[in-house]
Amino acid sequence: MQNPRQIAFLALREVHRRGAFADAALDRAFGNSQLNDLDRRLVTELVYGSVRRMRSIDFIIDKLATKKSSQQPPELRTILHLGLYQLEYLNQIPPSAAVNTTVQLAKENGFSGLSSFVNGLLRQYIRLTDNDLNPLTVTNYKSTVERLGILHSFPEWLVKLWIEQIGETETEQLCEWFNQSPTIDLRINPLKSSIAEIEAAFKSQNISTNRIPNLPQALRLNGSIGAIQNLPGYSEGWWTIQDSSAQLVTHLLAPQPGETIIDACAAPGGKTTHSAELMQDEGTIYACDKTASRLKKLKENADRLQMKSIKINTGDSRHFPEFVNLADRVLLDAPCSGLGTLHRRADARWHHTPENIQQQSQLQSELLANAATFVKPGGVLVYATCTIHPLENETVIRSFLDSNPHWQIEAPTIDLPVQPSPEGWVKVWPHRHHMDGFFMVRLKQLKKE
């Protein structure tokens, strides 16, 4: 099967009908195809983009069709999503091509009788946009929350939460950021190479890069780069992929050669291997995770980077009594909603609710309370998440400090590209800092008198 739009349709059908995650559905769809790089990029864009913009596209269907999007046959709705996504968001595809391929998709998937409806709806949309009457922009919305939610395709509870924290103007900037394609950052492995050497290797292959201020190992790739494993230095372990925000976390932990470190929720191992690099691979890092398959990925990363200091422990980090008072430093990169990385996870905005965020916060509090027992008196614990939801961050930390008076926040002593808050924690807002949304705080256990 070589038709990229048909492959995109099959992946989206899994997402819409079975609730599959977009990346998993896409992987399965690719498994049955032999597409060239250009077509693979088109399929990826169509799938992730259609999932990301689902609410906006449903709104367009509701405005133009007699039946609401929720009343359309599910597979026909998926086909309309593909057509409208191309017309609204992909300027490089001629409107006639978007219409004709979508009509053909309807015919090939059991909707021959409705192909004229598909054709008519898409052409009506083109006429409206040609006359500056795009339903997304000419509608009188009931509120700012509704406008931002529909225009940028986010659930209203999330838009409301952001407005409460950063106001309407910045919320719109944040929404726009999350709807961009993500950048790719590398973390240079200084035990195997240098940033200058890697810059030169990429430049020789006409790949543009730029450094990130105050992050000595970070290199951002610009433009299309092809398959990651074909980039210079991959097999030699010169670098690994890790967003700048995630690199910040390990610099805040600041592990030193010869120390004992516990990474309580380690897989897939980005921060574990970064700790090993900062320690010059001298000392011991206990990498814990309850998911064996994810720890396998961690081991593969550690082997590629040729790390010797990492010891893998399978299990829930709430149940490791042998680690009590063992570590000089503990990293708890807690499982979270991922609401700081919505540009990377197209469907995460639709999978979360205020209720499951509350459950996540409870788990994070339990993990933090237990991870704190692993730290030697006078030691350090860094709590981090890739979410910007206060319930998973500030609330967890305040509750922990209220219950543990022998712990305190230790403000960062290193130069960071993000200013700490007055309380001493670091919150990365993507639209301000041009990296994934993250929260991190360094906690210190006071020595007993």
SEPAMAR-273840 format. One record per residue (C-alpha): x, y, z; residue in one letter. Coordinates in nm, 3 decimals. Layout:
% SEPAMAR-273840
<X:X&Y:Y&Z:Z&r:A>
...
% end
This chain:
% SEPAMAR-273840
<X:0.000&Y:0.000&Z:0.000&r:M>
<X:0.166&Y:0.323&Z:-0.116&r:Q>
<X:-0.107&Y:0.592&Z:-0.100&r:N>
<X:0.005&Y:0.825&Z:0.182&r:P>
<X:-0.345&Y:0.966&Z:0.243&r:R>
<X:-0.492&Y:0.616&Z:0.272&r:Q>
<X:-0.223&Y:0.528&Z:0.526&r:I>
<X:-0.302&Y:0.845&Z:0.718&r:A>
<X:-0.672&Y:0.755&Z:0.708&r:F>
<X:-0.605&Y:0.408&Z:0.854&r:L>
<X:-0.398&Y:0.555&Z:1.137&r:A>
<X:-0.661&Y:0.820&Z:1.216&r:L>
<X:-0.935&Y:0.560&Z:1.208&r:R>
<X:-0.755&Y:0.378&Z:1.489&r:E>
<X:-0.726&Y:0.700&Z:1.686&r:V>
<X:-1.094&Y:0.794&Z:1.642&r:H>
<X:-1.254&Y:0.453&Z:1.673&r:R>
<X:-1.031&Y:0.271&Z:1.920&r:R>
<X:-0.881&Y:0.558&Z:2.115&r:G>
<X:-0.529&Y:0.460&Z:2.004&r:A>
<X:-0.243&Y:0.701&Z:2.067&r:F>
<X:-0.148&Y:0.880&Z:1.746&r:A>
<X:0.219&Y:0.776&Z:1.755&r:D>
<X:0.133&Y:0.407&Z:1.807&r:A>
<X:-0.131&Y:0.414&Z:1.532&r:A>
<X:0.117&Y:0.581&Z:1.300&r:L>
<X:0.386&Y:0.321&Z:1.372&r:D>
<X:0.143&Y:0.039&Z:1.292&r:R>
<X:0.032&Y:0.208&Z:0.971&r:A>
<X:0.394&Y:0.256&Z:0.861&r:F>
<X:0.467&Y:-0.108&Z:0.938&r:G>
<X:0.252&Y:-0.218&Z:0.644&r:N>
<X:0.388&Y:0.032&Z:0.394&r:S>
<X:0.702&Y:0.114&Z:0.200&r:Q>
<X:0.689&Y:0.491&Z:0.166&r:L>
<X:0.971&Y:0.722&Z:0.071&r:N>
<X:1.084&Y:0.990&Z:0.317&r:D>
<X:0.871&Y:1.261&Z:0.156&r:L>
<X:0.550&Y:1.056&Z:0.179&r:D>
<X:0.630&Y:0.947&Z:0.536&r:R>
<X:0.661&Y:1.314&Z:0.634&r:R>
<X:0.326&Y:1.388&Z:0.469&r:L>
<X:0.154&Y:1.102&Z:0.653&r:V>
<X:0.306&Y:1.211&Z:0.984&r:T>
<X:0.193&Y:1.570&Z:0.928&r:E>
<X:-0.159&Y:1.463&Z:0.830&r:L>
<X:-0.204&Y:1.232&Z:1.130&r:V>
<X:-0.052&Y:1.450&Z:1.401&r:Y>
<X:-0.200&Y:1.766&Z:1.253&r:G>
<X:-0.552&Y:1.624&Z:1.221&r:S>
<X:-0.542&Y:1.497&Z:1.579&r:V>
<X:-0.399&Y:1.825&Z:1.710&r:R>
<X:-0.659&Y:2.036&Z:1.526&r:R>
<X:-0.954&Y:1.805&Z:1.590&r:M>
<X:-1.172&Y:2.056&Z:1.770&r:R>
<X:-1.117&Y:2.329&Z:1.510&r:S>
<X:-1.198&Y:2.093&Z:1.222&r:I>
<X:-1.510&Y:1.958&Z:1.394&r:D>
<X:-1.623&Y:2.319&Z:1.439&r:F>
<X:-1.586&Y:2.381&Z:1.064&r:I>
<X:-1.789&Y:2.067&Z:0.985&r:I>
<X:-2.058&Y:2.179&Z:1.232&r:D>
<X:-2.083&Y:2.515&Z:1.054&r:K>
<X:-2.095&Y:2.380&Z:0.698&r:L>
<X:-2.277&Y:2.046&Z:0.712&r:A>
<X:-2.644&Y:1.977&Z:0.789&r:T>
<X:-2.536&Y:1.710&Z:1.037&r:K>
<X:-2.292&Y:1.795&Z:1.316&r:K>
<X:-1.951&Y:1.625&Z:1.304&r:S>
<X:-2.052&Y:1.399&Z:1.592&r:S>
<X:-2.348&Y:1.276&Z:1.384&r:Q>
<X:-2.143&Y:1.194&Z:1.074&r:Q>
<X:-2.041&Y:0.831&Z:1.013&r:P>
<X:-1.713&Y:0.804&Z:1.208&r:P>
<X:-1.500&Y:0.708&Z:0.907&r:E>
<X:-1.651&Y:0.982&Z:0.693&r:L>
<X:-1.569&Y:1.232&Z:0.970&r:R>
<X:-1.209&Y:1.108&Z:0.958&r:T>
<X:-1.197&Y:1.162&Z:0.581&r:I>
<X:-1.339&Y:1.515&Z:0.618&r:L>
<X:-1.075&Y:1.586&Z:0.883&r:H>
<X:-0.799&Y:1.493&Z:0.639&r:L>
<X:-0.941&Y:1.714&Z:0.365&r:G>
<X:-1.010&Y:2.015&Z:0.584&r:L>
<X:-0.673&Y:1.989&Z:0.759&r:Y>
<X:-0.496&Y:2.017&Z:0.425&r:Q>
<X:-0.710&Y:2.312&Z:0.316&r:L>
<X:-0.679&Y:2.509&Z:0.640&r:E>
<X:-0.328&Y:2.427&Z:0.759&r:Y>
<X:-0.111&Y:2.298&Z:0.471&r:L>
<X:-0.036&Y:2.585&Z:0.235&r:N>
<X:0.200&Y:2.376&Z:0.024&r:Q>
<X:-0.082&Y:2.150&Z:-0.101&r:I>
<X:-0.294&Y:2.304&Z:-0.381&r:P>
<X:-0.663&Y:2.321&Z:-0.281&r:P>
<X:-0.767&Y:2.122&Z:-0.591&r:S>
<X:-0.530&Y:1.840&Z:-0.493&r:A>
<X:-0.662&Y:1.837&Z:-0.136&r:A>
<X:-1.023&Y:1.817&Z:-0.261&r:V>
<X:-0.965&Y:1.555&Z:-0.530&r:N>
<X:-0.761&Y:1.320&Z:-0.311&r:T>
<X:-1.016&Y:1.346&Z:-0.028&r:T>
<X:-1.306&Y:1.268&Z:-0.264&r:V>
<X:-1.107&Y:0.969&Z:-0.394&r:Q>
<X:-1.046&Y:0.859&Z:-0.034&r:L>
<X:-1.423&Y:0.864&Z:0.028&r:A>
<X:-1.486&Y:0.650&Z:-0.282&r:K>
<X:-1.218&Y:0.397&Z:-0.187&r:E>
<X:-1.344&Y:0.353&Z:0.170&r:N>
<X:-1.713&Y:0.279&Z:0.116&r:G>
<X:-1.854&Y:0.631&Z:0.076&r:F>
<X:-1.901&Y:0.655&Z:-0.303&r:S>
<X:-2.259&Y:0.767&Z:-0.245&r:G>
<X:-2.139&Y:1.056&Z:-0.029&r:L>
<X:-1.846&Y:1.161&Z:-0.246&r:S>
<X:-2.045&Y:1.454&Z:-0.389&r:S>
<X:-2.121&Y:1.569&Z:-0.029&r:F>
<X:-1.746&Y:1.557&Z:0.050&r:V>
<X:-1.666&Y:1.748&Z:-0.268&r:N>
<X:-1.936&Y:2.009&Z:-0.200&r:G>
<X:-1.837&Y:2.070&Z:0.163&r:L>
<X:-1.468&Y:2.114&Z:0.082&r:L>
<X:-1.540&Y:2.347&Z:-0.212&r:R>
<X:-1.782&Y:2.550&Z:0.001&r:Q>
<X:-1.503&Y:2.591&Z:0.256&r:Y>
<X:-1.264&Y:2.711&Z:-0.016&r:I>
<X:-1.519&Y:2.969&Z:-0.136&r:R>
<X:-1.568&Y:3.101&Z:0.216&r:L>
<X:-1.196&Y:3.133&Z:0.287&r:T>
<X:-1.139&Y:3.298&Z:-0.051&r:D>
<X:-1.392&Y:3.563&Z:0.057&r:N>
<X:-1.245&Y:3.606&Z:0.408&r:D>
<X:-1.539&Y:3.421&Z:0.560&r:L>
<X:-1.353&Y:3.138&Z:0.730&r:N>
<X:-1.591&Y:3.008&Z:1.002&r:P>
<X:-1.303&Y:2.992&Z:1.250&r:L>
<X:-1.235&Y:3.365&Z:1.230&r:T>
<X:-1.573&Y:3.525&Z:1.156&r:V>
<X:-1.772&Y:3.353&Z:1.431&r:T>
<X:-1.886&Y:3.559&Z:1.730&r:N>
<X:-1.769&Y:3.341&Z:2.017&r:Y>
<X:-1.940&Y:3.345&Z:2.356&r:K>
<X:-1.616&Y:3.401&Z:2.549&r:S>
<X:-1.240&Y:3.429&Z:2.517&r:T>
<X:-1.208&Y:3.074&Z:2.651&r:V>
<X:-1.436&Y:2.940&Z:2.377&r:E>
<X:-1.260&Y:3.145&Z:2.107&r:R>
<X:-0.913&Y:3.027&Z:2.202&r:L>
<X:-1.034&Y:2.671&Z:2.253&r:G>
<X:-1.195&Y:2.644&Z:1.909&r:I>
<X:-0.951&Y:2.858&Z:1.712&r:L>
<X:-0.642&Y:2.679&Z:1.847&r:H>
<X:-0.808&Y:2.343&Z:1.919&r:S>
<X:-0.777&Y:2.288&Z:2.295&r:F>
<X:-1.027&Y:2.174&Z:2.559&r:P>
<X:-1.175&Y:2.470&Z:2.744&r:E>
<X:-1.069&Y:2.355&Z:3.091&r:W>
<X:-0.708&Y:2.375&Z:2.978&r:L>
<X:-0.745&Y:2.721&Z:2.820&r:V>
<X:-0.916&Y:2.846&Z:3.136&r:K>
<X:-0.634&Y:2.708&Z:3.353&r:L>
<X:-0.368&Y:2.887&Z:3.148&r:W>
<X:-0.558&Y:3.217&Z:3.146&r:I>
<X:-0.573&Y:3.202&Z:3.527&r:E>
<X:-0.193&Y:3.162&Z:3.538&r:Q>
<X:-0.060&Y:3.384&Z:3.258&r:I>
<X:-0.351&Y:3.588&Z:3.118&r:G>
<X:-0.527&Y:3.590&Z:2.779&r:E>
<X:-0.247&Y:3.728&Z:2.562&r:T>
<X:0.016&Y:3.480&Z:2.678&r:E>
<X:-0.234&Y:3.193&Z:2.670&r:T>
<X:-0.287&Y:3.259&Z:2.299&r:E>
<X:0.091&Y:3.263&Z:2.249&r:Q>
<X:0.116&Y:2.933&Z:2.438&r:L>
<X:-0.160&Y:2.777&Z:2.224&r:C>
<X:0.021&Y:2.887&Z:1.908&r:E>
<X:0.348&Y:2.740&Z:2.038&r:W>
<X:0.190&Y:2.403&Z:2.111&r:F>
<X:0.051&Y:2.385&Z:1.758&r:N>
<X:0.396&Y:2.422&Z:1.599&r:Q>
<X:0.609&Y:2.127&Z:1.492&r:S>
<X:0.862&Y:2.051&Z:1.767&r:P>
<X:1.233&Y:2.122&Z:1.737&r:T>
<X:1.496&Y:1.855&Z:1.796&r:I>
<X:1.770&Y:1.919&Z:2.051&r:D>
<X:2.079&Y:1.706&Z:2.099&r:L>
<X:2.278&Y:1.660&Z:2.417&r:R>
<X:2.646&Y:1.619&Z:2.341&r:I>
<X:2.827&Y:1.337&Z:2.523&r:N>
<X:3.148&Y:1.511&Z:2.640&r:P>
<X:3.304&Y:1.173&Z:2.725&r:L>
<X:3.310&Y:1.088&Z:2.354&r:K>
<X:3.315&Y:1.416&Z:2.163&r:S>
<X:3.289&Y:1.794&Z:2.185&r:S>
<X:3.022&Y:2.039&Z:2.075&r:I>
<X:3.263&Y:2.195&Z:1.823&r:A>
<X:3.344&Y:1.856&Z:1.669&r:E>
<X:2.978&Y:1.770&Z:1.631&r:I>
<X:2.892&Y:2.111&Z:1.488&r:E>
<X:3.158&Y:2.055&Z:1.223&r:A>
<X:3.030&Y:1.704&Z:1.143&r:A>
<X:2.675&Y:1.835&Z:1.094&r:F>
<X:2.791&Y:2.131&Z:0.891&r:K>
<X:2.976&Y:1.894&Z:0.654&r:S>
<X:2.638&Y:1.735&Z:0.579&r:Q>
<X:2.466&Y:2.074&Z:0.535&r:N>
<X:2.267&Y:2.039&Z:0.857&r:I>
<X:2.221&Y:2.370&Z:1.037&r:S>
<X:2.257&Y:2.383&Z:1.417&r:T>
<X:2.265&Y:2.643&Z:1.693&r:N>
<X:2.372&Y:2.638&Z:2.057&r:R>
<X:2.144&Y:2.710&Z:2.354&r:I>
<X:2.266&Y:2.976&Z:2.603&r:P>
<X:2.372&Y:2.844&Z:2.946&r:N>
<X:2.338&Y:2.480&Z:2.835&r:L>
<X:2.691&Y:2.369&Z:2.747&r:P>
<X:2.589&Y:2.033&Z:2.598&r:Q>
<X:2.284&Y:2.145&Z:2.398&r:A>
<X:2.268&Y:2.174&Z:2.020&r:L>
<X:1.943&Y:2.250&Z:1.835&r:R>
<X:1.891&Y:2.111&Z:1.485&r:L>
<X:1.722&Y:2.329&Z:1.225&r:N>
<X:1.512&Y:2.215&Z:0.931&r:G>
<X:1.452&Y:1.864&Z:0.798&r:S>
<X:1.716&Y:1.611&Z:0.904&r:I>
<X:1.594&Y:1.268&Z:0.788&r:G>
<X:1.641&Y:0.950&Z:0.993&r:A>
<X:1.804&Y:1.016&Z:1.332&r:I>
<X:2.023&Y:0.703&Z:1.319&r:Q>
<X:2.182&Y:0.827&Z:0.995&r:N>
<X:2.311&Y:1.149&Z:1.151&r:L>
<X:2.686&Y:1.178&Z:1.213&r:P>
<X:2.800&Y:1.047&Z:1.550&r:G>
<X:2.484&Y:0.850&Z:1.636&r:Y>
<X:2.636&Y:0.501&Z:1.637&r:S>
<X:2.955&Y:0.631&Z:1.802&r:E>
<X:2.756&Y:0.762&Z:2.102&r:G>
<X:2.860&Y:1.124&Z:2.048&r:W>
<X:2.516&Y:1.257&Z:2.140&r:W>
<X:2.161&Y:1.169&Z:2.235&r:T>
<X:1.829&Y:1.342&Z:2.166&r:I>
<X:1.706&Y:1.540&Z:2.466&r:Q>
<X:1.513&Y:1.866&Z:2.482&r:D>
<X:1.687&Y:2.161&Z:2.643&r:S>
<X:1.438&Y:2.168&Z:2.933&r:S>
<X:1.518&Y:1.809&Z:3.024&r:A>
<X:1.890&Y:1.890&Z:3.016&r:Q>
<X:1.828&Y:2.171&Z:3.265&r:L>
<X:1.697&Y:1.919&Z:3.519&r:V>
<X:2.022&Y:1.723&Z:3.544&r:T>
<X:2.230&Y:2.042&Z:3.565&r:H>
<X:2.009&Y:2.139&Z:3.861&r:L>
<X:2.080&Y:1.798&Z:4.019&r:L>
<X:2.455&Y:1.855&Z:3.955&r:A>
<X:2.581&Y:1.499&Z:4.020&r:P>
<X:2.954&Y:1.474&Z:4.100&r:Q>
<X:3.212&Y:1.203&Z:4.021&r:P>
<X:3.215&Y:0.920&Z:4.275&r:G>
<X:2.868&Y:0.989&Z:4.417&r:E>
<X:2.574&Y:0.754&Z:4.455&r:T>
<X:2.272&Y:0.874&Z:4.258&r:I>
<X:1.920&Y:0.729&Z:4.245&r:I>
<X:1.704&Y:0.808&Z:3.943&r:D>
<X:1.367&Y:0.701&Z:4.081&r:A>
<X:1.163&Y:0.705&Z:3.756&r:C>
<X:1.445&Y:0.667&Z:3.506&r:A>
<X:1.318&Y:0.523&Z:3.177&r:A>
<X:1.383&Y:0.585&Z:2.892&r:P>
<X:1.704&Y:0.717&Z:3.044&r:G>
<X:1.778&Y:1.066&Z:2.910&r:G>
<X:1.849&Y:1.213&Z:3.253&r:K>
<X:2.017&Y:0.894&Z:3.376&r:T>
<X:2.275&Y:0.901&Z:3.099&r:T>
<X:2.316&Y:1.277&Z:3.140&r:H>
<X:2.397&Y:1.218&Z:3.509&r:S>
<X:2.660&Y:0.964&Z:3.405&r:A>
<X:2.815&Y:1.219&Z:3.168&r:E>
<X:2.828&Y:1.491&Z:3.436&r:L>
<X:2.987&Y:1.239&Z:3.678&r:M>
<X:3.242&Y:1.142&Z:3.410&r:Q>
<X:3.092&Y:0.794&Z:3.442&r:D>
<X:3.251&Y:0.759&Z:3.788&r:E>
<X:3.026&Y:0.653&Z:4.077&r:G>
<X:2.699&Y:0.460&Z:4.083&r:T>
<X:2.360&Y:0.549&Z:3.938&r:I>
<X:2.066&Y:0.329&Z:4.031&r:Y>
<X:1.813&Y:0.364&Z:3.749&r:A>
<X:1.468&Y:0.252&Z:3.860&r:C>
<X:1.147&Y:0.204&Z:3.666&r:D>
<X:0.853&Y:-0.032&Z:3.695&r:K>
<X:0.823&Y:-0.091&Z:3.319&r:T>
<X:1.073&Y:-0.347&Z:3.191&r:A>
<X:1.025&Y:-0.253&Z:2.825&r:S>
<X:1.112&Y:0.109&Z:2.896&r:R>
<X:1.418&Y:0.002&Z:3.095&r:L>
<X:1.529&Y:-0.199&Z:2.791&r:K>
<X:1.534&Y:0.130&Z:2.600&r:K>
<X:1.738&Y:0.284&Z:2.882&r:L>
<X:1.993&Y:0.002&Z:2.859&r:K>
<X:2.017&Y:0.046&Z:2.481&r:E>
<X:2.084&Y:0.419&Z:2.528&r:N>
<X:2.343&Y:0.356&Z:2.800&r:A>
<X:2.518&Y:0.093&Z:2.586&r:D>
<X:2.527&Y:0.320&Z:2.279&r:R>
<X:2.675&Y:0.599&Z:2.491&r:L>
<X:2.913&Y:0.341&Z:2.650&r:Q>
<X:2.816&Y:0.414&Z:3.013&r:M>
<X:2.946&Y:0.186&Z:3.290&r:K>
<X:2.815&Y:0.354&Z:3.607&r:S>
<X:2.443&Y:0.277&Z:3.555&r:I>
<X:2.276&Y:-0.012&Z:3.742&r:K>
<X:1.920&Y:-0.095&Z:3.636&r:I>
<X:1.650&Y:-0.181&Z:3.893&r:N>
<X:1.307&Y:-0.296&Z:3.780&r:T>
<X:1.022&Y:-0.208&Z:4.015&r:G>
<X:0.802&Y:0.062&Z:4.164&r:D>
<X:1.027&Y:0.318&Z:4.334&r:S>
<X:0.779&Y:0.330&Z:4.624&r:R>
<X:0.903&Y:-0.019&Z:4.715&r:H>
<X:1.283&Y:-0.008&Z:4.741&r:F>
<X:1.360&Y:-0.023&Z:5.118&r:P>
<X:1.724&Y:-0.108&Z:5.040&r:E>
<X:1.772&Y:0.248&Z:4.909&r:F>
<X:1.688&Y:0.426&Z:5.238&r:V>
<X:1.961&Y:0.683&Z:5.325&r:N>
<X:2.179&Y:0.551&Z:5.041&r:L>
<X:2.205&Y:0.837&Z:4.792&r:A>
<X:2.399&Y:1.161&Z:4.778&r:D>
<X:2.143&Y:1.287&Z:4.526&r:R>
<X:1.805&Y:1.162&Z:4.409&r:V>
<X:1.623&Y:1.257&Z:4.092&r:L>
<X:1.246&Y:1.214&Z:4.080&r:L>
<X:1.139&Y:1.289&Z:3.724&r:D>
<X:0.781&Y:1.208&Z:3.816&r:A>
<X:0.526&Y:1.052&Z:3.580&r:P>
<X:0.293&Y:1.334&Z:3.480&r:C>
<X:0.031&Y:1.454&Z:3.234&r:S>
<X:0.294&Y:1.585&Z:2.989&r:G>
<X:0.101&Y:1.911&Z:2.950&r:L>
<X:0.427&Y:2.096&Z:2.886&r:G>
<X:0.498&Y:1.889&Z:2.575&r:T>
<X:0.169&Y:1.913&Z:2.385&r:L>
<X:0.353&Y:2.005&Z:2.063&r:H>
<X:0.525&Y:1.663&Z:2.077&r:R>
<X:0.220&Y:1.461&Z:2.188&r:R>
<X:-0.055&Y:1.550&Z:1.946&r:A>
<X:-0.335&Y:1.373&Z:2.133&r:D>
<X:-0.238&Y:1.441&Z:2.497&r:A>
<X:-0.468&Y:1.746&Z:2.509&r:R>
<X:-0.768&Y:1.517&Z:2.450&r:W>
<X:-0.666&Y:1.238&Z:2.690&r:H>
<X:-0.653&Y:1.439&Z:3.012&r:H>
<X:-0.926&Y:1.572&Z:3.239&r:T>
<X:-0.915&Y:1.773&Z:3.563&r:P>
<X:-1.005&Y:1.449&Z:3.743&r:E>
<X:-0.711&Y:1.244&Z:3.617&r:N>
<X:-0.475&Y:1.535&Z:3.686&r:I>
<X:-0.590&Y:1.515&Z:4.049&r:Q>
<X:-0.509&Y:1.141&Z:4.053&r:Q>
<X:-0.169&Y:1.210&Z:3.898&r:Q>
<X:-0.095&Y:1.466&Z:4.170&r:S>
<X:-0.168&Y:1.209&Z:4.439&r:Q>
<X:0.073&Y:0.959&Z:4.282&r:L>
<X:0.342&Y:1.227&Z:4.251&r:Q>
<X:0.307&Y:1.314&Z:4.620&r:S>
<X:0.347&Y:0.947&Z:4.716&r:E>
<X:0.654&Y:0.907&Z:4.496&r:L>
<X:0.813&Y:1.224&Z:4.636&r:L>
<X:0.754&Y:1.124&Z:4.998&r:A>
<X:0.920&Y:0.789&Z:4.936&r:N>
<X:1.207&Y:0.917&Z:4.719&r:A>
<X:1.298&Y:1.158&Z:4.999&r:A>
<X:1.381&Y:0.859&Z:5.223&r:T>
<X:1.654&Y:0.756&Z:4.979&r:F>
<X:1.858&Y:1.072&Z:5.047&r:V>
<X:2.143&Y:1.079&Z:5.297&r:K>
<X:2.123&Y:1.353&Z:5.563&r:P>
<X:2.244&Y:1.672&Z:5.397&r:G>
<X:2.175&Y:1.528&Z:5.051&r:G>
<X:1.981&Y:1.667&Z:4.758&r:V>
<X:1.659&Y:1.570&Z:4.581&r:L>
<X:1.541&Y:1.721&Z:4.251&r:V>
<X:1.171&Y:1.691&Z:4.168&r:Y>
<X:1.083&Y:1.749&Z:3.803&r:A>
<X:0.790&Y:1.709&Z:3.564&r:T>
<X:0.722&Y:1.792&Z:3.198&r:C>
<X:0.391&Y:1.955&Z:3.288&r:T>
<X:0.293&Y:2.315&Z:3.363&r:I>
<X:-0.012&Y:2.225&Z:3.575&r:H>
<X:0.017&Y:2.365&Z:3.930&r:P>
<X:-0.151&Y:2.059&Z:4.083&r:L>
<X:0.137&Y:1.842&Z:3.963&r:E>
<X:0.406&Y:2.091&Z:4.057&r:N>
<X:0.372&Y:2.375&Z:4.306&r:E>
<X:0.093&Y:2.200&Z:4.500&r:T>
<X:0.298&Y:1.878&Z:4.535&r:V>
<X:0.605&Y:2.069&Z:4.659&r:I>
<X:0.417&Y:2.290&Z:4.904&r:R>
<X:0.240&Y:1.986&Z:5.049&r:S>
<X:0.570&Y:1.797&Z:5.083&r:F>
<X:0.742&Y:2.089&Z:5.261&r:L>
<X:0.446&Y:2.133&Z:5.496&r:D>
<X:0.479&Y:1.767&Z:5.597&r:S>
<X:0.861&Y:1.759&Z:5.607&r:N>
<X:1.004&Y:2.056&Z:5.801&r:P>
<X:1.359&Y:1.913&Z:5.776&r:H>
<X:1.355&Y:1.977&Z:5.400&r:W>
<X:1.385&Y:2.311&Z:5.223&r:Q>
<X:1.408&Y:2.449&Z:4.871&r:I>
<X:1.762&Y:2.525&Z:4.760&r:E>
<X:1.762&Y:2.791&Z:4.489&r:A>
<X:1.978&Y:2.719&Z:4.183&r:P>
<X:2.337&Y:2.837&Z:4.216&r:T>
<X:2.418&Y:2.795&Z:3.845&r:I>
<X:2.331&Y:3.025&Z:3.556&r:D>
<X:2.018&Y:2.897&Z:3.387&r:L>
<X:1.841&Y:3.015&Z:3.071&r:P>
<X:1.526&Y:3.041&Z:3.287&r:V>
<X:1.498&Y:3.266&Z:3.594&r:Q>
<X:1.391&Y:3.083&Z:3.913&r:P>
<X:1.073&Y:3.197&Z:4.087&r:S>
<X:1.092&Y:3.386&Z:4.419&r:P>
<X:1.019&Y:3.053&Z:4.589&r:E>
<X:1.326&Y:2.897&Z:4.424&r:G>
<X:1.171&Y:2.658&Z:4.174&r:W>
<X:1.214&Y:2.678&Z:3.798&r:V>
<X:0.910&Y:2.678&Z:3.570&r:K>
<X:0.973&Y:2.670&Z:3.196&r:V>
<X:0.695&Y:2.824&Z:2.985&r:W>
<X:0.745&Y:2.710&Z:2.623&r:P>
<X:0.631&Y:3.032&Z:2.455&r:H>
<X:0.867&Y:3.237&Z:2.674&r:R>
<X:1.172&Y:3.015&Z:2.677&r:H>
<X:1.145&Y:2.828&Z:2.343&r:H>
<X:1.176&Y:2.481&Z:2.492&r:M>
<X:0.944&Y:2.216&Z:2.638&r:D>
<X:0.729&Y:2.314&Z:2.935&r:G>
<X:0.890&Y:2.186&Z:3.255&r:F>
<X:0.891&Y:2.231&Z:3.630&r:F>
<X:1.192&Y:2.154&Z:3.848&r:M>
<X:1.296&Y:2.224&Z:4.205&r:V>
<X:1.602&Y:2.134&Z:4.410&r:R>
<X:1.527&Y:2.023&Z:4.765&r:L>
<X:1.787&Y:1.983&Z:5.039&r:K>
<X:1.760&Y:1.770&Z:5.350&r:Q>
<X:1.885&Y:1.953&Z:5.654&r:L>
<X:2.140&Y:1.768&Z:5.865&r:K>
<X:2.009&Y:1.666&Z:6.207&r:K>
<X:2.164&Y:1.853&Z:6.500&r:E>
% end
